[in-house]
Amino acid sequence: MTDRLDAAGHPYASAPQAFFAGEWAHLEDALDQTRALITVRCQHTVPRLVFDALVQIRRKGLTVQLALPDTALNRHCAIAWERLTAIGGHIAWLNGPVDPGGTELPFPPLVAVLDDALVFTGKLGAGICPADDAAAVPGLVCWGDADFVRQTRQVLDEEAGWLAHNAAPVGGESAARAVQLRQDGGAVQHAWLARVLQNHALATQAEIAETQRQMALFDHAQEQALGPLMRDYLRSKAQYLQHLALQDQAALEAARTARQRWDDYEAAQDAPDRETEPLSLDADALDQLKQLYRKLAMQCHPDRVADTEQDRAAQLFQSLQSSYRRGDMAALFALQESVARAGFQAPAADPPRQDGDAAAKDQAADEASQAVQARLRALRSALAQRQDVLETLRTSPTWRTLSSQPNWELWFAQQQQYLQLELQRFETALQVGPAGSVAAAASHV
């Protein structure tokens, strides 16, 4: 089979790939390359974009399987489901609690298996399916690992009864006669959920590192373009407001704020632990950097190693983060050797108990179930923490600026002109004496 290509024209790798922008475009491109079978499971409802794509795929003669919750909202769209089943699509209505197996850990908003070759898990971006926006699984992750694809197929087949369904006639099926869910939350399902959560956490950590790398690049470029001018501007503004505050106590707070901004800026530029200049990379080098980062993150993340090795893994992972932010490929290659020498082992699973007594076996099963659910909750908590960090970065002034300005040089030139005018205004005011109100001065900042 020919290699499948992502939206950028690159082959999908066996290691998970994550998308935190343009998620639907990546999934749509993969759907266009599907040749035989697509299985989709939605946690809430089916986004219209996905439903229309499934109808088009079915009309091309491919097998289409769709599993979705049996809710009043979804049943209200019975005409849509009948439209799909009328052309031979298969629908499984998922009954019972949304929470599989009482884990308090829902499935990803969307799971898609394409030709038993690729799996997508996650969500399609804000606004596409509003019910998914608050989901605990951020981003869209694509998996090409054959073992994970088989595991996902097993989970979806057991949950929706696809194997039994595929043996039944497909003609004339309606929503009322759709296959019912068998949701028993078994060990395979729990193991699958743990793997999904763990890799979404790693993907989110990678996105955090990439966001920090871009912010570091922007900060450095801004310092190069505006640094001396920014210092003079903040100094003159602080001096002007301080002089104004001597005559107007209402200006005192504004003067303190301006002085603090100047001090903070100076301290940030002189910080001894400030990272070196990040490297600018072309598209191919950046793609190689990302792939190597993902590979090493999966090998040395503290959550993926034995307890006795977590301290060493944490040190290497911290170095990995710093090297990635700098865009330092040489440092990543050196870390690759260090990780290989460390030979980290995956956390050991608890050995099965051999108690012969039925009551003891039941107790052992309950303990094992509680341990699995505790692990899933811990993974979800770790994922939520990373999601909060990413959200904080993405709402910061630096990120809002760099992401909204495609031409950094033009933006720096505009800021330079603005700062020069403001600097001239403050210096003139200091020479002739403060005039006007503090509010008027602050309005130009």
Summary of the structure (lengths in Angstrom):
residues: 445
radius of gyration: 27.8
end to end distance: 60.1
largest distance: 94.6
contacts: 1341
relative contact order: 0.10
helix: 62%
strand: 9%
